[in-house]
Amino acid sequence: REIAPSVRVGKMWIQRNESSADKEAVHSCTKLPKGVKDMHVLLLDPMLATGGSACAALSTLIKEYDVAEENIVFANVISCPEGLEFVAQHYPRIKIVTCWIDDCLNEDKYIMPGLGDYGDRFFNTV
């Protein structure tokens, strides 16, 4: 916000269910600025693994808030081919920007080689 104080910020809390084999997305809450449907949206997530959380966020933006798919840019730091393909199949008109594409997902659906659990690193719970 210090760099661009006029930018309006919204938040979504979506995390994957680590106790499930499918690691499905669990959406807890959303708080977005009024008029978001008329904005260009930068959706940020540090990692794109299976694509489940990203698709849950995109579904919320598009179906519940009426944001045009072509007005969304999804940006992340690390991704993998499986997640990129999954998101692109479900939302072909969004733009995806990633800094790095790791090799693959392992059998537990973690990015390999990856950097570990981002939430654990961010909240210092490692």
Steps between C-alpha positions, in 0.01 A plus 500: 500500500795735550592471132149550362275640774201542267481127424198336660573174678273205561562170674396138462583223744532175306721212601522140403380220721830333593326206668337391174664303220356738239614814688178677397467874558317627808366854463447672836430864426521778243511876546529698176465869420167632376486518123758224451309377193607815316869471597804324368591243764846379594450165677810415704605167646861406575467146363297324231503125565184307406307810394209424731534811717559720196189365327295550818614864514434550129157343528413737785620804306321403178178337622430685825650843425450508121863588421579446132744213451713708263539767774682260735875445524605212725855549630707257702863437586531124448280274292509158337377371163202313647361809674557727202321255271208454742438874539541565125248225416238644736567873441664541158453878480684600817865595481743304719833649605747280687863552597601135492364167379623206708509144368176338616271403787595203715256229615393725791427784256788719612709693247836333441762595579302797641581701809289333766168619635467872434246550780739341750778729382283813501350436844827356641337171598770274355 
